[in-house]
Amino acid sequence: MTPEFWHQRWQRGEIGWHSEELNRHLTEHWPGLNIGAEARVLVPLCGKTLDMLWLAGQGHRVLGVELSPIAAEAFFRDNGLTPQVTDLSPAPFLRFAVDELVLLVGDFFDLTPQLARASLDSGGGGDGGPIHAVYDRAALIALPPQSRPAYAAHLSKLLRAAGSHQEPAESLLVSLDYDQSQMQGPPFAVGDAEVRALFAEAFAIEPLASFDALAENPRFRERGLDRLTERVYRLELRDTAGTLADHR
């Protein structure tokens, strides 16, 4: 799945994954995570989700990463915000920033810990501190199977850059599970076994919720699905020895 695929989807307005409402799993489960109000939160493949506004409203400094400039521009325009836009060349990103919200336009896999820290600085060039948490509602399920191991590894790399984890390195992950033979993604099916295979080495995984989402998403039934399970996980980063940081 090439970048051009996503650029074309945004150009044609084919963004059925976008929700005009806050994600209920975020508002229900995020407050229960051990994440300080001033923690810096990464939202990979963020699109123009309203969830970033909610996270910023909790006191977090939010770093979204999105491939499409159309999505980034729409996020700020739709919410009545006028961002400062900076070309980060030679890094392959454009930086959009308003107050506690920073959105980088570029390939998520090109994001380095150093660039994330610099981007989170209020001036865009200093050290805004490391990423402490990740919110993934739509990134993992947007990726084809061959890209998911690299994605999971890249998340752990970005979080490990926080060093001693004086603040918790916890994250919230939302996945979808269905019979992949019944529908061509995205969104793709990522079942519980695959979530554990992808993340168990670097993270402790705690299931938080699981429910039948098909009734609330009739468009998926129209596409041929007879089952759609939405699962929510808490991920806690292990240290390099494979144990959990003692921060409770």
C-alpha positions as CSV (number, residue, x, y, z in Angstrom):
1,M,0.0,0.0,0.0
2,T,1.8,3.1,-1.3
3,P,1.7,6.7,-0.1
4,E,-0.1,7.5,-3.4
5,F,-3.0,5.3,-2.3
6,W,-3.6,7.5,0.8
7,H,-3.1,10.7,-1.1
8,Q,-5.7,9.7,-3.6
9,R,-8.2,8.8,-0.9
10,W,-7.9,12.2,0.6
11,Q,-8.0,13.9,-2.8
12,R,-11.2,12.1,-3.6
13,G,-12.7,12.6,-0.1
14,E,-12.9,8.8,0.4
15,I,-12.3,8.9,4.1
16,G,-14.9,6.6,5.5
17,W,-12.7,5.9,8.5
18,H,-12.9,9.5,9.7
19,S,-15.4,10.2,12.6
20,E,-16.9,13.6,13.3
21,E,-17.2,12.6,17.0
22,L,-14.8,11.9,19.7
23,N,-13.8,8.3,20.1
24,R,-15.7,6.9,23.1
25,H,-12.8,4.5,24.0
26,L,-10.5,7.4,24.3
27,T,-12.7,9.4,26.6
28,E,-13.6,6.3,28.7
29,H,-10.3,4.6,29.1
30,W,-7.6,7.3,28.7
31,P,-8.3,8.8,32.2
32,G,-7.7,5.4,33.7
33,L,-4.1,5.2,32.3
34,N,-1.2,6.2,34.4
35,I,-0.3,9.2,32.2
36,G,0.5,12.6,33.7
37,A,-1.4,15.6,32.4
38,E,1.7,17.2,31.0
39,A,2.8,14.0,29.2
40,R,3.6,14.3,25.5
41,V,1.3,12.1,23.3
42,L,2.0,10.7,19.9
43,V,-1.0,10.1,17.5
44,P,0.3,8.2,14.5
45,L,-1.5,8.3,11.2
46,C,-3.8,10.9,12.8
47,G,-5.8,12.1,9.8
48,K,-8.0,15.0,11.0
49,T,-9.3,13.3,14.1
50,L,-11.0,15.4,16.8
51,D,-9.4,13.1,19.4
52,M,-6.2,15.3,19.2
53,L,-8.2,18.3,20.4
54,W,-9.5,16.3,23.3
55,L,-6.0,15.1,24.3
56,A,-4.7,18.7,24.2
57,G,-7.6,19.7,26.4
58,Q,-6.4,17.2,29.0
59,G,-3.2,19.2,29.3
60,H,-1.1,17.0,26.9
61,R,1.2,18.3,24.3
62,V,0.1,16.4,21.2
63,L,2.2,15.3,18.2
64,G,0.1,14.0,15.3
65,V,1.8,12.5,12.3
66,E,-0.1,12.3,9.0
67,L,0.9,11.6,5.4
68,S,-1.6,13.8,3.7
69,P,-1.3,17.6,3.7
70,I,-5.0,17.8,2.8
71,A,-5.8,16.1,6.1
72,A,-3.6,18.4,8.1
73,E,-5.0,21.5,6.5
74,A,-8.6,20.3,7.0
75,F,-7.9,19.6,10.7
76,F,-7.0,23.1,11.5
77,R,-9.5,24.7,9.1
78,D,-12.4,22.7,10.4
79,N,-11.6,23.6,13.9
80,G,-11.1,27.3,13.3
81,L,-7.4,27.2,14.0
82,T,-4.6,29.0,12.1
83,P,-1.4,27.1,12.4
84,Q,2.2,28.2,12.0
85,V,3.6,26.1,9.1
86,T,7.3,25.3,8.9
87,D,9.2,23.4,6.4
88,L,11.6,21.1,8.4
89,S,13.9,20.4,5.4
90,P,16.2,18.5,5.1
91,A,13.9,16.4,7.3
92,P,11.0,15.2,5.1
93,F,8.2,16.9,7.1
94,L,6.1,20.0,7.2
95,R,5.3,21.2,10.8
96,F,1.8,22.6,11.6
97,A,1.6,24.0,15.1
98,V,-1.0,25.8,17.3
99,D,-0.4,26.0,21.0
100,E,-0.2,22.4,22.4
101,L,-1.0,20.8,19.0
102,V,1.7,19.9,16.6
103,L,1.0,18.0,13.4
104,L,3.8,16.7,11.2
105,V,3.0,16.0,7.5
106,G,5.2,13.2,6.2
107,D,5.9,9.4,6.5
108,F,5.5,8.1,10.0
109,F,8.5,5.8,9.5
110,D,10.7,8.7,8.8
111,L,10.1,10.2,12.3
112,T,13.1,9.9,14.6
113,P,13.1,10.5,18.4
114,Q,15.3,13.5,17.8
115,L,12.8,15.0,15.3
116,A,9.9,14.3,17.6
117,R,11.6,16.2,20.5
118,A,12.5,19.1,18.3
119,S,9.0,19.3,16.8
120,L,7.4,19.4,20.2
121,D,9.4,22.4,21.2
122,S,7.3,25.6,21.2
123,G,9.7,27.1,18.7
124,G,10.0,23.9,16.6
125,G,13.8,23.6,16.8
126,G,14.8,23.0,20.4
127,D,14.1,20.1,22.7
128,G,10.4,19.7,23.6
129,G,11.0,16.5,25.4
130,P,10.4,12.9,24.5
131,I,7.2,11.1,23.7
132,H,5.6,9.5,26.8
133,A,2.5,7.9,25.4
134,V,0.8,6.8,22.1
135,Y,-2.9,6.9,21.1
136,D,-3.6,4.6,18.2
137,R,-7.2,4.4,17.1
138,A,-6.7,4.0,13.3
139,A,-3.0,3.5,12.6
140,L,-2.4,-0.2,13.1
141,I,-5.6,-1.2,11.3
142,A,-4.7,1.0,8.4
143,L,-1.5,-0.9,7.7
144,P,-1.2,-4.1,5.6
145,P,0.2,-7.2,7.4
146,Q,3.7,-6.8,6.1
147,S,4.0,-3.2,7.5
148,R,2.7,-4.0,11.0
149,P,5.9,-5.4,12.6
150,A,7.9,-2.4,11.5
151,Y,5.2,-0.1,12.9
152,A,5.2,-1.8,16.3
153,A,9.0,-1.7,16.5
154,H,9.0,2.0,15.5
155,L,6.5,2.8,18.3
156,S,8.7,1.1,20.9
157,K,11.8,3.0,19.6
158,L,10.1,6.3,19.9
159,L,8.9,5.6,23.4
160,R,12.2,4.2,24.6
161,A,13.8,7.5,23.7
162,A,12.1,8.8,26.9
163,G,15.1,7.2,28.7
164,S,14.4,6.3,32.4
165,H,10.6,6.7,32.0
166,Q,10.3,9.0,35.0
167,E,6.8,9.4,33.6
168,P,4.8,6.3,32.5
169,A,5.3,5.0,29.0
170,E,1.7,3.8,28.5
171,S,-0.5,3.8,25.4
172,L,-4.0,3.1,24.3
173,L,-4.6,0.9,21.2
174,V,-7.9,0.2,19.4
175,S,-8.1,-2.6,16.9
176,L,-10.8,-4.2,14.7
177,D,-11.2,-7.9,14.1
178,Y,-13.3,-9.5,11.4
179,D,-13.1,-12.2,8.7
180,Q,-10.6,-10.7,6.3
181,S,-11.8,-12.8,3.5
182,Q,-15.2,-11.0,3.6
183,M,-13.8,-7.5,3.1
184,Q,-10.7,-5.9,1.6
185,G,-9.1,-3.4,3.9
186,P,-8.4,-0.8,5.0
187,P,-9.4,-0.9,7.7
188,F,-7.7,-4.3,8.1
189,A,-8.5,-7.0,10.6
190,V,-5.9,-7.2,13.4
191,G,-7.0,-9.9,15.9
192,D,-6.0,-10.4,19.5
193,A,-3.4,-13.0,18.6
194,E,-1.7,-10.7,16.2
195,V,-1.8,-7.7,18.6
196,R,0.1,-9.9,21.1
197,A,2.6,-11.2,18.5
198,L,3.4,-7.6,17.5
199,F,3.6,-6.0,20.9
200,A,4.3,-8.5,23.6
201,E,8.1,-8.4,23.4
202,A,8.2,-4.6,24.0
203,F,4.9,-4.0,25.9
204,A,2.8,-5.5,28.7
205,I,-0.7,-5.9,27.1
206,E,-3.9,-5.4,29.1
207,P,-7.2,-5.9,27.3
208,L,-9.6,-3.1,28.5
209,A,-12.8,-3.8,26.4
210,S,-14.2,-5.9,23.6
211,F,-17.6,-5.6,22.0
212,D,-19.6,-6.3,18.8
213,A,-19.3,-3.1,16.7
214,L,-21.2,-4.3,13.6
215,A,-24.6,-2.9,14.7
216,E,-23.1,0.5,15.0
217,N,-21.3,0.4,11.7
218,P,-23.9,-0.8,9.1
219,R,-21.6,0.2,6.2
220,F,-19.4,-2.7,7.1
221,R,-22.4,-5.1,6.9
222,E,-23.1,-3.6,3.5
223,R,-19.5,-4.5,2.5
224,G,-20.1,-8.2,3.4
225,L,-19.1,-8.5,7.1
226,D,-21.1,-10.8,9.4
227,R,-18.9,-10.0,12.4
228,L,-16.9,-7.0,13.6
229,T,-15.2,-6.9,17.0
230,E,-13.6,-3.8,18.4
231,R,-11.0,-4.3,21.1
232,V,-9.2,-1.8,23.3
233,Y,-5.8,-2.4,24.9
234,R,-3.6,-0.7,27.4
235,L,0.1,-1.1,26.5
236,E,2.9,-0.5,29.0
237,L,6.4,-0.3,27.7
238,R,8.9,-2.7,29.1
239,D,12.5,-1.6,29.8
240,T,15.3,-3.0,27.8
241,A,15.6,-6.0,30.1
242,G,12.0,-6.9,29.4
243,T,10.6,-5.8,32.8
244,L,8.1,-3.0,33.6
245,A,9.3,0.3,34.9
246,D,8.5,0.8,38.6
247,H,6.5,4.0,38.4
248,R,3.4,3.3,40.3
